[in-house]
Amino acid sequence: MDRDPRAKELYNLKLALATFVLQLDAFEARLKSAAQNNGPFHSAPPDIRLANKLVSASVALGGVALR
């Protein structure tokens, strides 16, 4: 990664935005599912697919994949 602090901050902001978008998408999906079932809203258990999307987004933004 570049040593320019502005570039690092820009990367962090992009990663934060990508994370927020994925979390919002998951939240909306749970709300839609609850509305279709006419049941109460329950928090979904952790989803490994979301974690994989976050890692993919990080890599796409120039981050390093975790091993």
mmCIF file as Biopython writes it, N, C-alpha, C and O atoms, coordinates in Angstrom:
data_model
#
loop_
_atom_site.group_PDB
_atom_site.id
_atom_site.type_symbol
_atom_site.label_atom_id
_atom_site.label_alt_id
_atom_site.label_comp_id
_atom_site.label_asym_id
_atom_site.label_entity_id
_atom_site.label_seq_id
_atom_site.pdbx_PDB_ins_code
_atom_site.Cartn_x
_atom_site.Cartn_y
_atom_site.Cartn_z
_atom_site.occupancy
_atom_site.B_iso_or_equiv
_atom_site.auth_seq_id
_atom_site.auth_asym_id
_atom_site.pdbx_PDB_model_num
ATOM 1   N N  . MET A ? 1  ? 0.843   -1.174  0.000  1.0 0.0 1  A 1 
ATOM 2   C CA . MET A ? 1  ? 0.000   0.000   0.000  1.0 0.0 1  A 1 
ATOM 3   C C  . MET A ? 1  ? 0.893   1.244   0.000  1.0 0.0 1  A 1 
ATOM 4   O O  . MET A ? 1  ? 1.993   1.249   0.553  1.0 0.0 1  A 1 
ATOM 5   N N  . ASP A ? 2  ? 0.395   2.260   -0.619 1.0 0.0 2  A 1 
ATOM 6   C CA . ASP A ? 2  ? 1.111   3.532   -0.710 1.0 0.0 2  A 1 
ATOM 7   C C  . ASP A ? 2  ? 1.303   4.123   0.690  1.0 0.0 2  A 1 
ATOM 8   O O  . ASP A ? 2  ? 0.465   3.928   1.571  1.0 0.0 2  A 1 
ATOM 9   N N  . ARG A ? 3  ? 2.390   4.831   0.885  1.0 0.0 3  A 1 
ATOM 10  C CA . ARG A ? 3  ? 2.668   5.428   2.200  1.0 0.0 3  A 1 
ATOM 11  C C  . ARG A ? 3  ? 1.979   6.775   2.383  1.0 0.0 3  A 1 
ATOM 12  O O  . ARG A ? 3  ? 2.081   7.383   3.448  1.0 0.0 3  A 1 
ATOM 13  N N  . ASP A ? 4  ? 1.293   7.237   1.374  1.0 0.0 4  A 1 
ATOM 14  C CA . ASP A ? 4  ? 0.568   8.499   1.469  1.0 0.0 4  A 1 
ATOM 15  C C  . ASP A ? 4  ? -0.615  8.324   2.429  1.0 0.0 4  A 1 
ATOM 16  O O  . ASP A ? 4  ? -1.465  7.465   2.196  1.0 0.0 4  A 1 
ATOM 17  N N  . PRO A ? 5  ? -0.685  9.120   3.501  1.0 0.0 5  A 1 
ATOM 18  C CA . PRO A ? 5  ? -1.781  8.950   4.468  1.0 0.0 5  A 1 
ATOM 19  C C  . PRO A ? 5  ? -3.157  9.193   3.844  1.0 0.0 5  A 1 
ATOM 20  O O  . PRO A ? 5  ? -4.148  8.606   4.279  1.0 0.0 5  A 1 
ATOM 21  N N  . ARG A ? 6  ? -3.219  10.051  2.833  1.0 0.0 6  A 1 
ATOM 22  C CA . ARG A ? 6  ? -4.506  10.296  2.174  1.0 0.0 6  A 1 
ATOM 23  C C  . ARG A ? 6  ? -4.975  9.061   1.425  1.0 0.0 6  A 1 
ATOM 24  O O  . ARG A ? 6  ? -6.167  8.754   1.421  1.0 0.0 6  A 1 
ATOM 25  N N  . ALA A ? 7  ? -4.056  8.353   0.794  1.0 0.0 7  A 1 
ATOM 26  C CA . ALA A ? 7  ? -4.408  7.128   0.066  1.0 0.0 7  A 1 
ATOM 27  C C  . ALA A ? 7  ? -4.881  6.057   1.051  1.0 0.0 7  A 1 
ATOM 28  O O  . ALA A ? 7  ? -5.836  5.330   0.775  1.0 0.0 7  A 1 
ATOM 29  N N  . LYS A ? 8  ? -4.217  5.967   2.184  1.0 0.0 8  A 1 
ATOM 30  C CA . LYS A ? 8  ? -4.621  4.992   3.197  1.0 0.0 8  A 1 
ATOM 31  C C  . LYS A ? 8  ? -6.007  5.329   3.729  1.0 0.0 8  A 1 
ATOM 32  O O  . LYS A ? 8  ? -6.839  4.437   3.896  1.0 0.0 8  A 1 
ATOM 33  N N  . GLU A ? 9  ? -6.263  6.595   3.994  1.0 0.0 9  A 1 
ATOM 34  C CA . GLU A ? 9  ? -7.571  7.007   4.490  1.0 0.0 9  A 1 
ATOM 35  C C  . GLU A ? 9  ? -8.651  6.758   3.442  1.0 0.0 9  A 1 
ATOM 36  O O  . GLU A ? 9  ? -9.752  6.330   3.788  1.0 0.0 9  A 1 
ATOM 37  N N  . LEU A ? 10 ? -8.360  7.017   2.175  1.0 0.0 10 A 1 
ATOM 38  C CA . LEU A ? 10 ? -9.313  6.758   1.106  1.0 0.0 10 A 1 
ATOM 39  C C  . LEU A ? 10 ? -9.638  5.270   1.029  1.0 0.0 10 A 1 
ATOM 40  O O  . LEU A ? 10 ? -10.796 4.889   0.858  1.0 0.0 10 A 1 
ATOM 41  N N  . TYR A ? 11 ? -8.617  4.438   1.154  1.0 0.0 11 A 1 
ATOM 42  C CA . TYR A ? 11 ? -8.828  2.984   1.153  1.0 0.0 11 A 1 
ATOM 43  C C  . TYR A ? 11 ? -9.726  2.589   2.327  1.0 0.0 11 A 1 
ATOM 44  O O  . TYR A ? 11 ? -10.660 1.807   2.152  1.0 0.0 11 A 1 
ATOM 45  N N  . ASN A ? 12 ? -9.452  3.120   3.518  1.0 0.0 12 A 1 
ATOM 46  C CA . ASN A ? 12 ? -10.261 2.801   4.695  1.0 0.0 12 A 1 
ATOM 47  C C  . ASN A ? 12 ? -11.706 3.238   4.516  1.0 0.0 12 A 1 
ATOM 48  O O  . ASN A ? 12 ? -12.622 2.525   4.925  1.0 0.0 12 A 1 
ATOM 49  N N  . LEU A ? 13 ? -11.922 4.397   3.913  1.0 0.0 13 A 1 
ATOM 50  C CA . LEU A ? 13 ? -13.290 4.872   3.672  1.0 0.0 13 A 1 
ATOM 51  C C  . LEU A ? 13 ? -14.010 3.985   2.662  1.0 0.0 13 A 1 
ATOM 52  O O  . LEU A ? 13 ? -15.192 3.687   2.835  1.0 0.0 13 A 1 
ATOM 53  N N  . LYS A ? 14 ? -13.317 3.561   1.615  1.0 0.0 14 A 1 
ATOM 54  C CA . LYS A ? 14 ? -13.931 2.667   0.626  1.0 0.0 14 A 1 
ATOM 55  C C  . LYS A ? 14 ? -14.297 1.333   1.254  1.0 0.0 14 A 1 
ATOM 56  O O  . LYS A ? 14 ? -15.364 0.784   0.983  1.0 0.0 14 A 1 
ATOM 57  N N  . LEU A ? 15 ? -13.421 0.819   2.083  1.0 0.0 15 A 1 
ATOM 58  C CA . LEU A ? 15 ? -13.684 -0.448  2.751  1.0 0.0 15 A 1 
ATOM 59  C C  . LEU A ? 15 ? -14.867 -0.311  3.715  1.0 0.0 15 A 1 
ATOM 60  O O  . LEU A ? 15 ? -15.714 -1.201  3.786  1.0 0.0 15 A 1 
ATOM 61  N N  . ALA A ? 16 ? -14.924 0.781   4.445  1.0 0.0 16 A 1 
ATOM 62  C CA . ALA A ? 16 ? -16.032 1.015   5.372  1.0 0.0 16 A 1 
ATOM 63  C C  . ALA A ? 16 ? -17.351 1.130   4.610  1.0 0.0 16 A 1 
ATOM 64  O O  . ALA A ? 16 ? -18.372 0.602   5.052  1.0 0.0 16 A 1 
ATOM 65  N N  . LEU A ? 17 ? -17.333 1.812   3.474  1.0 0.0 17 A 1 
ATOM 66  C CA . LEU A ? 17 ? -18.536 1.954   2.670  1.0 0.0 17 A 1 
ATOM 67  C C  . LEU A ? 17 ? -18.981 0.607   2.109  1.0 0.0 17 A 1 
ATOM 68  O O  . LEU A ? 17 ? -20.171 0.293   2.127  1.0 0.0 17 A 1 
ATOM 69  N N  . ALA A ? 18 ? -18.046 -0.182  1.616  1.0 0.0 18 A 1 
ATOM 70  C CA . ALA A ? 18 ? -18.385 -1.505  1.084  1.0 0.0 18 A 1 
ATOM 71  C C  . ALA A ? 18 ? -18.959 -2.387  2.191  1.0 0.0 18 A 1 
ATOM 72  O O  . ALA A ? 18 ? -19.913 -3.129  1.958  1.0 0.0 18 A 1 
ATOM 73  N N  . THR A ? 19 ? -18.393 -2.314  3.378  1.0 0.0 19 A 1 
ATOM 74  C CA . THR A ? 19 ? -18.896 -3.092  4.507  1.0 0.0 19 A 1 
ATOM 75  C C  . THR A ? 19 ? -20.316 -2.660  4.865  1.0 0.0 19 A 1 
ATOM 76  O O  . THR A ? 19 ? -21.183 -3.500  5.104  1.0 0.0 19 A 1 
ATOM 77  N N  . PHE A ? 20 ? -20.548 -1.355  4.899  1.0 0.0 20 A 1 
ATOM 78  C CA . PHE A ? 20 ? -21.868 -0.843  5.224  1.0 0.0 20 A 1 
ATOM 79  C C  . PHE A ? 20 ? -22.901 -1.292  4.197  1.0 0.0 20 A 1 
ATOM 80  O O  . PHE A ? 20 ? -24.005 -1.696  4.562  1.0 0.0 20 A 1 
ATOM 81  N N  . VAL A ? 21 ? -22.551 -1.224  2.928  1.0 0.0 21 A 1 
ATOM 82  C CA . VAL A ? 21 ? -23.482 -1.623  1.869  1.0 0.0 21 A 1 
ATOM 83  C C  . VAL A ? 21 ? -23.873 -3.088  2.028  1.0 0.0 21 A 1 
ATOM 84  O O  . VAL A ? 21 ? -25.046 -3.437  1.895  1.0 0.0 21 A 1 
ATOM 85  N N  . LEU A ? 22 ? -22.903 -3.939  2.309  1.0 0.0 22 A 1 
ATOM 86  C CA . LEU A ? 22 ? -23.207 -5.362  2.474  1.0 0.0 22 A 1 
ATOM 87  C C  . LEU A ? 22 ? -24.060 -5.613  3.716  1.0 0.0 22 A 1 
ATOM 88  O O  . LEU A ? 22 ? -24.965 -6.446  3.686  1.0 0.0 22 A 1 
ATOM 89  N N  . GLN A ? 23 ? -23.779 -4.904  4.796  1.0 0.0 23 A 1 
ATOM 90  C CA . GLN A ? 23 ? -24.583 -5.064  6.003  1.0 0.0 23 A 1 
ATOM 91  C C  . GLN A ? 23 ? -26.010 -4.573  5.778  1.0 0.0 23 A 1 
ATOM 92  O O  . GLN A ? 23 ? -26.958 -5.195  6.258  1.0 0.0 23 A 1 
ATOM 93  N N  . LEU A ? 24 ? -26.171 -3.478  5.064  1.0 0.0 24 A 1 
ATOM 94  C CA . LEU A ? 24 ? -27.497 -2.956  4.765  1.0 0.0 24 A 1 
ATOM 95  C C  . LEU A ? 24 ? -28.272 -3.929  3.888  1.0 0.0 24 A 1 
ATOM 96  O O  . LEU A ? 24 ? -29.468 -4.136  4.095  1.0 0.0 24 A 1 
ATOM 97  N N  . ASP A ? 25 ? -27.602 -4.522  2.917  1.0 0.0 25 A 1 
ATOM 98  C CA . ASP A ? 25 ? -28.237 -5.499  2.044  1.0 0.0 25 A 1 
ATOM 99  C C  . ASP A ? 25 ? -28.730 -6.704  2.850  1.0 0.0 25 A 1 
ATOM 100 O O  . ASP A ? 25 ? -29.846 -7.179  2.643  1.0 0.0 25 A 1 
ATOM 101 N N  . ALA A ? 26 ? -27.904 -7.187  3.755  1.0 0.0 26 A 1 
ATOM 102 C CA . ALA A ? 26 ? -28.298 -8.320  4.591  1.0 0.0 26 A 1 
ATOM 103 C C  . ALA A ? 26 ? -29.474 -7.953  5.495  1.0 0.0 26 A 1 
ATOM 104 O O  . ALA A ? 26 ? -30.393 -8.753  5.674  1.0 0.0 26 A 1 
ATOM 105 N N  . PHE A ? 27 ? -29.450 -6.765  6.054  1.0 0.0 27 A 1 
ATOM 106 C CA . PHE A ? 27 ? -30.545 -6.302  6.911  1.0 0.0 27 A 1 
ATOM 107 C C  . PHE A ? 27 ? -31.845 -6.213  6.131  1.0 0.0 27 A 1 
ATOM 108 O O  . PHE A ? 27 ? -32.888 -6.657  6.612  1.0 0.0 27 A 1 
ATOM 109 N N  . GLU A ? 28 ? -31.794 -5.642  4.930  1.0 0.0 28 A 1 
ATOM 110 C CA . GLU A ? 28 ? -32.995 -5.531  4.101  1.0 0.0 28 A 1 
ATOM 111 C C  . GLU A ? 28 ? -33.527 -6.904  3.714  1.0 0.0 28 A 1 
ATOM 112 O O  . GLU A ? 28 ? -34.740 -7.104  3.653  1.0 0.0 28 A 1 
ATOM 113 N N  . ALA A ? 29 ? -32.638 -7.845  3.454  1.0 0.0 29 A 1 
ATOM 114 C CA . ALA A ? 29 ? -33.068 -9.200  3.104  1.0 0.0 29 A 1 
ATOM 115 C C  . ALA A ? 29 ? -33.792 -9.852  4.278  1.0 0.0 29 A 1 
ATOM 116 O O  . ALA A ? 29 ? -34.797 -10.536 4.088  1.0 0.0 29 A 1 
ATOM 117 N N  . ARG A ? 30 ? -33.279 -9.640  5.497  1.0 0.0 30 A 1 
ATOM 118 C CA . ARG A ? 30 ? -33.945 -10.202 6.676  1.0 0.0 30 A 1 
ATOM 119 C C  . ARG A ? 30 ? -35.312 -9.561  6.893  1.0 0.0 30 A 1 
ATOM 120 O O  . ARG A ? 30 ? -36.270 -10.245 7.252  1.0 0.0 30 A 1 
ATOM 121 N N  . LEU A ? 31 ? -35.405 -8.246  6.674  1.0 0.0 31 A 1 
ATOM 122 C CA . LEU A ? 31 ? -36.700 -7.578  6.822  1.0 0.0 31 A 1 
ATOM 123 C C  . LEU A ? 31 ? -37.702 -8.097  5.800  1.0 0.0 31 A 1 
ATOM 124 O O  . LEU A ? 31 ? -38.864 -8.340  6.125  1.0 0.0 31 A 1 
ATOM 125 N N  . LYS A ? 32 ? -37.250 -8.264  4.579  1.0 0.0 32 A 1 
ATOM 126 C CA . LYS A ? 32 ? -38.130 -8.765  3.519  1.0 0.0 32 A 1 
ATOM 127 C C  . LYS A ? 32 ? -38.610 -10.178 3.848  1.0 0.0 32 A 1 
ATOM 128 O O  . LYS A ? 32 ? -39.782 -10.504 3.660  1.0 0.0 32 A 1 
ATOM 129 N N  . SER A ? 33 ? -37.706 -10.999 4.335  1.0 0.0 33 A 1 
ATOM 130 C CA . SER A ? 33 ? -38.059 -12.367 4.702  1.0 0.0 33 A 1 
ATOM 131 C C  . SER A ? 33 ? -39.068 -12.375 5.847  1.0 0.0 33 A 1 
ATOM 132 O O  . SER A ? 33 ? -40.026 -13.147 5.823  1.0 0.0 33 A 1 
ATOM 133 N N  . ALA A ? 34 ? -38.861 -11.531 6.837  1.0 0.0 34 A 1 
ATOM 134 C CA . ALA A ? 34 ? -39.790 -11.461 7.965  1.0 0.0 34 A 1 
ATOM 135 C C  . ALA A ? 34 ? -41.156 -10.968 7.508  1.0 0.0 34 A 1 
ATOM 136 O O  . ALA A ? 34 ? -42.178 -11.458 7.989  1.0 0.0 34 A 1 
ATOM 137 N N  . ALA A ? 35 ? -41.194 -10.011 6.591  1.0 0.0 35 A 1 
ATOM 138 C CA . ALA A ? 35 ? -42.457 -9.481  6.088  1.0 0.0 35 A 1 
ATOM 139 C C  . ALA A ? 35 ? -43.217 -10.547 5.303  1.0 0.0 35 A 1 
ATOM 140 O O  . ALA A ? 35 ? -44.443 -10.623 5.383  1.0 0.0 35 A 1 
ATOM 141 N N  . GLN A ? 36 ? -42.494 -11.366 4.550  1.0 0.0 36 A 1 
ATOM 142 C CA . GLN A ? 36 ? -43.148 -12.422 3.769  1.0 0.0 36 A 1 
ATOM 143 C C  . GLN A ? 36 ? -43.712 -13.503 4.686  1.0 0.0 36 A 1 
ATOM 144 O O  . GLN A ? 36 ? -44.749 -14.092 4.384  1.0 0.0 36 A 1 
ATOM 145 N N  . ASN A ? 37 ? -43.042 -13.765 5.794  1.0 0.0 37 A 1 
ATOM 146 C CA . ASN A ? 37 ? -43.485 -14.800 6.723  1.0 0.0 37 A 1 
ATOM 147 C C  . ASN A ? 37 ? -44.486 -14.270 7.743  1.0 0.0 37 A 1 
ATOM 148 O O  . ASN A ? 37 ? -45.041 -15.033 8.534  1.0 0.0 37 A 1 
ATOM 149 N N  . ASN A ? 38 ? -44.713 -12.958 7.718  1.0 0.0 38 A 1 
ATOM 150 C CA . ASN A ? 38 ? -45.603 -12.306 8.676  1.0 0.0 38 A 1 
ATOM 151 C C  . ASN A ? 38 ? -45.251 -12.654 10.114 1.0 0.0 38 A 1 
ATOM 152 O O  . ASN A ? 38 ? -46.125 -12.707 10.980 1.0 0.0 38 A 1 
ATOM 153 N N  . GLY A ? 39 ? -44.002 -12.885 10.359 1.0 0.0 39 A 1 
ATOM 154 C CA . GLY A ? 39 ? -43.547 -13.211 11.705 1.0 0.0 39 A 1 
ATOM 155 C C  . GLY A ? 39 ? -42.709 -12.081 12.260 1.0 0.0 39 A 1 
ATOM 156 O O  . GLY A ? 39 ? -42.410 -11.113 11.561 1.0 0.0 39 A 1 
ATOM 157 N N  . PRO A ? 40 ? -42.333 -12.206 13.517 1.0 0.0 40 A 1 
ATOM 158 C CA . PRO A ? 40 ? -41.486 -11.166 14.118 1.0 0.0 40 A 1 
ATOM 159 C C  . PRO A ? 40 ? -40.084 -11.194 13.516 1.0 0.0 40 A 1 
ATOM 160 O O  . PRO A ? 40 ? -39.623 -12.218 13.011 1.0 0.0 40 A 1 
ATOM 161 N N  . PHE A ? 41 ? -39.437 -10.070 13.582 1.0 0.0 41 A 1 
ATOM 162 C CA . PHE A ? 41 ? -38.076 -9.959  13.059 1.0 0.0 41 A 1 
ATOM 163 C C  . PHE A ? 41 ? -37.110 -10.577 14.063 1.0 0.0 41 A 1 
ATOM 164 O O  . PHE A ? 41 ? -37.116 -10.226 15.243 1.0 0.0 41 A 1 
ATOM 165 N N  . HIS A ? 42 ? -36.282 -11.500 13.584 1.0 0.0 42 A 1 
ATOM 166 C CA . HIS A ? 42 ? -35.245 -12.102 14.411 1.0 0.0 42 A 1 
ATOM 167 C C  . HIS A ? 42 ? -33.916 -11.908 13.711 1.0 0.0 42 A 1 
ATOM 168 O O  . HIS A ? 42 ? -33.802 -12.053 12.494 1.0 0.0 42 A 1 
ATOM 169 N N  . SER A ? 43 ? -32.932 -11.583 14.495 1.0 0.0 43 A 1 
ATOM 170 C CA . SER A ? 43 ? -31.602 -11.426 13.934 1.0 0.0 43 A 1 
ATOM 171 C C  . SER A ? 43 ? -31.129 -12.771 13.385 1.0 0.0 43 A 1 
ATOM 172 O O  . SER A ? 43 ? -31.263 -13.805 14.041 1.0 0.0 43 A 1 
ATOM 173 N N  . ALA A ? 44 ? -30.583 -12.742 12.193 1.0 0.0 44 A 1 
ATOM 174 C CA . ALA A ? 44 ? -30.104 -13.972 11.567 1.0 0.0 44 A 1 
ATOM 175 C C  . ALA A ? 44 ? -28.750 -14.354 12.149 1.0 0.0 44 A 1 
ATOM 176 O O  . ALA A ? 44 ? -27.987 -13.486 12.571 1.0 0.0 44 A 1 
ATOM 177 N N  . PRO A ? 45 ? -28.452 -15.645 12.173 1.0 0.0 45 A 1 
ATOM 178 C CA . PRO A ? 45 ? -27.128 -16.064 12.639 1.0 0.0 45 A 1 
ATOM 179 C C  . PRO A ? 45 ? -26.061 -15.583 11.666 1.0 0.0 45 A 1 
ATOM 180 O O  . PRO A ? 45 ? -26.379 -15.269 10.519 1.0 0.0 45 A 1 
ATOM 181 N N  . PRO A ? 46 ? -24.815 -15.518 12.090 1.0 0.0 46 A 1 
ATOM 182 C CA . PRO A ? 46 ? -23.751 -15.070 11.196 1.0 0.0 46 A 1 
ATOM 183 C C  . PRO A ? 46 ? -23.736 -15.894 9.908  1.0 0.0 46 A 1 
ATOM 184 O O  . PRO A ? 46 ? -23.943 -17.108 9.926  1.0 0.0 46 A 1 
ATOM 185 N N  . ASP A ? 47 ? -23.493 -15.225 8.819  1.0 0.0 47 A 1 
ATOM 186 C CA . ASP A ? 47 ? -23.521 -15.866 7.510  1.0 0.0 47 A 1 
ATOM 187 C C  . ASP A ? 47 ? -22.120 -15.810 6.908  1.0 0.0 47 A 1 
ATOM 188 O O  . ASP A ? 47 ? -21.578 -14.725 6.695  1.0 0.0 47 A 1 
ATOM 189 N N  . ILE A ? 48 ? -21.540 -16.963 6.636  1.0 0.0 48 A 1 
ATOM 190 C CA . ILE A ? 48 ? -20.184 -17.007 6.085  1.0 0.0 48 A 1 
ATOM 191 C C  . ILE A ? 48 ? -20.132 -16.364 4.707  1.0 0.0 48 A 1 
ATOM 192 O O  . ILE A ? 48 ? -19.081 -15.880 4.286  1.0 0.0 48 A 1 
ATOM 193 N N  . ARG A ? 49 ? -21.262 -16.356 4.001  1.0 0.0 49 A 1 
ATOM 194 C CA . ARG A ? 49 ? -21.274 -15.719 2.673  1.0 0.0 49 A 1 
ATOM 195 C C  . ARG A ? 49 ? -21.006 -14.226 2.789  1.0 0.0 49 A 1 
ATOM 196 O O  . ARG A ? 49 ? -20.326 -13.648 1.941  1.0 0.0 49 A 1 
ATOM 197 N N  . LEU A ? 50 ? -21.538 -13.596 3.837  1.0 0.0 50 A 1 
ATOM 198 C CA . LEU A ? 50 ? -21.286 -12.172 4.046  1.0 0.0 50 A 1 
ATOM 199 C C  . LEU A ? 50 ? -19.803 -11.929 4.300  1.0 0.0 50 A 1 
ATOM 200 O O  . LEU A ? 50 ? -19.221 -10.987 3.761  1.0 0.0 50 A 1 
ATOM 201 N N  . ALA A ? 51 ? -19.200 -12.774 5.113  1.0 0.0 51 A 1 
ATOM 202 C CA . ALA A ? 51 ? -17.767 -12.631 5.382  1.0 0.0 51 A 1 
ATOM 203 C C  . ALA A ? 51 ? -16.962 -12.780 4.095  1.0 0.0 51 A 1 
ATOM 204 O O  . ALA A ? 51 ? -16.002 -12.043 3.871  1.0 0.0 51 A 1 
ATOM 205 N N  . ASN A ? 52 ? -17.351 -13.728 3.256  1.0 0.0 52 A 1 
ATOM 206 C CA . ASN A ? 52 ? -16.649 -13.912 1.980  1.0 0.0 52 A 1 
ATOM 207 C C  . ASN A ? 52 ? -16.821 -12.698 1.078  1.0 0.0 52 A 1 
ATOM 208 O O  . ASN A ? 52 ? -15.883 -12.313 0.378  1.0 0.0 52 A 1 
ATOM 209 N N  . LYS A ? 53 ? -18.005 -12.087 1.082  1.0 0.0 53 A 1 
ATOM 210 C CA . LYS A ? 53 ? -18.234 -10.884 0.273  1.0 0.0 53 A 1 
ATOM 211 C C  . LYS A ? 53 ? -17.362 -9.731  0.777  1.0 0.0 53 A 1 
ATOM 212 O O  . LYS A ? 53 ? -16.819 -8.965  -0.019 1.0 0.0 53 A 1 
ATOM 213 N N  . LEU A ? 54 ? -17.230 -9.613  2.099  1.0 0.0 54 A 1 
ATOM 214 C CA . LEU A ? 54 ? -16.402 -8.549  2.657  1.0 0.0 54 A 1 
ATOM 215 C C  . LEU A ? 54 ? -14.944 -8.716  2.256  1.0 0.0 54 A 1 
ATOM 216 O O  . LEU A ? 54 ? -14.279 -7.742  1.904  1.0 0.0 54 A 1 
ATOM 217 N N  . VAL A ? 55 ? -14.449 -9.938  2.308  1.0 0.0 55 A 1 
ATOM 218 C CA . VAL A ? 55 ? -13.064 -10.183 1.911  1.0 0.0 55 A 1 
ATOM 219 C C  . VAL A ? 55 ? -12.894 -9.888  0.427  1.0 0.0 55 A 1 
ATOM 220 O O  . VAL A ? 55 ? -11.900 -9.282  0.027  1.0 0.0 55 A 1 
ATOM 221 N N  . SER A ? 56 ? -13.854 -10.309 -0.395 1.0 0.0 56 A 1 
ATOM 222 C CA . SER A ? 56 ? -13.782 -10.046 -1.837 1.0 0.0 56 A 1 
ATOM 223 C C  . SER A ? 56 ? -13.791 -8.547  -2.119 1.0 0.0 56 A 1 
ATOM 224 O O  . SER A ? 56 ? -13.047 -8.062  -2.971 1.0 0.0 56 A 1 
ATOM 225 N N  . ALA A ? 57 ? -14.641 -7.818  -1.395 1.0 0.0 57 A 1 
ATOM 226 C CA . ALA A ? 57 ? -14.701 -6.365  -1.587 1.0 0.0 57 A 1 
ATOM 227 C C  . ALA A ? 57 ? -13.388 -5.719  -1.178 1.0 0.0 57 A 1 
ATOM 228 O O  . ALA A ? 57 ? -12.913 -4.796  -1.839 1.0 0.0 57 A 1 
ATOM 229 N N  . SER A ? 58 ? -12.805 -6.197  -0.097 1.0 0.0 58 A 1 
ATOM 230 C CA . SER A ? 58 ? -11.528 -5.660  0.357  1.0 0.0 58 A 1 
ATOM 231 C C  . SER A ? 58 ? -10.441 -5.888  -0.686 1.0 0.0 58 A 1 
ATOM 232 O O  . SER A ? 58 ? -9.661  -4.985  -0.986 1.0 0.0 58 A 1 
ATOM 233 N N  . VAL A ? 59 ? -10.395 -7.087  -1.233 1.0 0.0 59 A 1 
ATOM 234 C CA . VAL A ? 59 ? -9.401  -7.405  -2.249 1.0 0.0 59 A 1 
ATOM 235 C C  . VAL A ? 59 ? -9.639  -6.572  -3.503 1.0 0.0 59 A 1 
ATOM 236 O O  . VAL A ? 59 ? -8.690  -6.088  -4.120 1.0 0.0 59 A 1 
ATOM 237 N N  . ALA A ? 60 ? -10.909 -6.405  -3.882 1.0 0.0 60 A 1 
ATOM 238 C CA . ALA A ? 60 ? -11.232 -5.620  -5.075 1.0 0.0 60 A 1 
ATOM 239 C C  . ALA A ? 60 ? -10.812 -4.156  -4.914 1.0 0.0 60 A 1 
ATOM 240 O O  . ALA A ? 60 ? -10.505 -3.482  -5.897 1.0 0.0 60 A 1 
ATOM 241 N N  . LEU A ? 61 ? -10.800 -3.671  -3.674 1.0 0.0 61 A 1 
ATOM 242 C CA . LEU A ? 61 ? -10.411 -2.281  -3.415 1.0 0.0 61 A 1 
ATOM 243 C C  . LEU A ? 61 ? -8.895  -2.137  -3.222 1.0 0.0 61 A 1 
ATOM 244 O O  . LEU A ? 61 ? -8.397  -1.062  -2.890 1.0 0.0 61 A 1 
ATOM 245 N N  . GLY A ? 62 ? -8.181  -3.237  -3.435 1.0 0.0 62 A 1 
ATOM 246 C CA . GLY A ? 62 ? -6.723  -3.156  -3.335 1.0 0.0 62 A 1 
ATOM 247 C C  . GLY A ? 62 ? -6.181  -3.664  -2.032 1.0 0.0 62 A 1 
ATOM 248 O O  . GLY A ? 62 ? -4.995  -3.500  -1.749 1.0 0.0 62 A 1 
ATOM 249 N N  . GLY A ? 63 ? -7.021  -4.278  -1.231 1.0 0.0 63 A 1 
ATOM 250 C CA . GLY A ? 63 ? -6.578  -4.815  0.052  1.0 0.0 63 A 1 
ATOM 251 C C  . GLY A ? 63 ? -5.878  -6.145  -0.120 1.0 0.0 63 A 1 
ATOM 252 O O  . GLY A ? 63 ? -5.729  -6.646  -1.235 1.0 0.0 63 A 1 
ATOM 253 N N  . VAL A ? 64 ? -5.461  -6.699  0.968  1.0 0.0 64 A 1 
ATOM 254 C CA . VAL A ? 64 ? -4.770  -7.973  0.971  1.0 0.0 64 A 1 
ATOM 255 C C  . VAL A ? 64 ? -5.710  -9.035  1.500  1.0 0.0 64 A 1 
ATOM 256 O O  . VAL A ? 64 ? -6.353  -8.842  2.532  1.0 0.0 64 A 1 
ATOM 257 N N  . ALA A ? 65 ? -5.796  -10.146 0.807  1.0 0.0 65 A 1 
ATOM 258 C CA . ALA A ? 65 ? -6.665  -11.237 1.254  1.0 0.0 65 A 1 
ATOM 259 C C  . ALA A ? 65 ? -6.086  -11.867 2.509  1.0 0.0 65 A 1 
ATOM 260 O O  . ALA A ? 65 ? -4.875  -12.057 2.620  1.0 0.0 65 A 1 
ATOM 261 N N  . LEU A ? 66 ? -6.951  -12.185 3.445  1.0 0.0 66 A 1 
ATOM 262 C CA . LEU A ? 66 ? -6.527  -12.845 4.673  1.0 0.0 66 A 1 
ATOM 263 C C  . LEU A ? 66 ? -6.412  -14.334 4.421  1.0 0.0 66 A 1 
ATOM 264 O O  . LEU A ? 66 ? -7.172  -14.904 3.639  1.0 0.0 66 A 1 
ATOM 265 N N  . ARG A ? 67 ? -5.472  -14.950 5.077  1.0 0.0 67 A 1 
ATOM 266 C CA . ARG A ? 67 ? -5.302  -16.410 4.917  1.0 0.0 67 A 1 
ATOM 267 C C  . ARG A ? 67 ? -5.492  -17.083 6.225  1.0 0.0 67 A 1 
ATOM 268 O O  . ARG A ? 67 ? -5.392  -18.307 6.311  1.0 0.0 67 A 1 
#
